[in-house]
Amino acid sequence: MSNGTSQALNSEQDLASIPMAGGGLSRLAIARLKSAGVPVEPLLKRAGLTPELLAEPEERLSVRSQIAFLNEAASALKDDCLGFRLACDHDPREIGLLYYVMASSRTLGEALQRLARYSKVTNEALVFRYREGNGLNITLSYSGVPRHSDRQQMEFCMFAAIRICRLLTGQKMVPQHFSIAHYRSEGITEMSRFVGTKVEFGADRDEFDLNLGARELPLIHADPHLNDLLLKYCEAALADRRGDMSQLRTRVENAISSFLPHGRVLVEDVARSLGMSKRTLARKLADEGLNFTEILEQLRRDLAVRYLRDRKLHVSKIAWLLGFNEVSAFTHTFKRWTGKAPSQMRAAAA
């Protein structure tokens, strides 16, 4: 933790030095790879990145490239919990602008509201939502990026968020609820121990809830003058960002993902979740040369291949996650997709 945001930034001129571009998480992963003696360039190449791009702190990386690189890094390090470990170990100041505007806020409620408003400045695809009800709810989602493609970045963001709440307030707050949408079979106990309560995987949403009283908790390094300057800077940066970057296909995929484990996925249910009618969704998809059934099939296939890499995940559980009532139906469909039975695909990946 810093010795104070006001000591780190003392003038309006200092604002220009605050890192704003995405890619900070990739740089954290690179440092971890180098310390482990793992060659970085081949991993960058497979993710469509270059060392020159990562060497420029102000360069913005595409979120898809960062997700791909983190997957490569986790595999190379043989650490399927890489995002979680980076969240536990990193210096929050490396997040840059978003950290400083949070840390200089008056209360935790204000800090979380600013996280939700300005997250797009540093990561155009990751959406933070803040709601007050019986408690404080923080929800994360993707705009324009398929949620099922990622585990490491989302885990980093979720665990880093609760860690920063603790650092900013100096209190070891425990969420009332903490859930992550994807499934995992390893590392759950360690993650739950860190959070202080059970981490629910395979949930409908990526979110956590804090006690409503946490809203008024004062922040250790609150600095109203600095916060005013940062807010002006953030508002200007936000105005420069273009509108919603989401693409229809990824919005449909992300909606489908939440329905899959519940059985049959109906187009009318997906359309309703997207705030449109079945007919409107079909027309919008047709305008882009897309078909709902094809999107559903491709998503199921991609998820099946991903789940089969987790050798602790039983085939019957995978079938259920993908919305199949019977393992035999999943096996038959998987053979149609790939020409191989699930067991053959898993053996080939060993």
Disulfide bonds with the S-S distance in Angstrom:
none
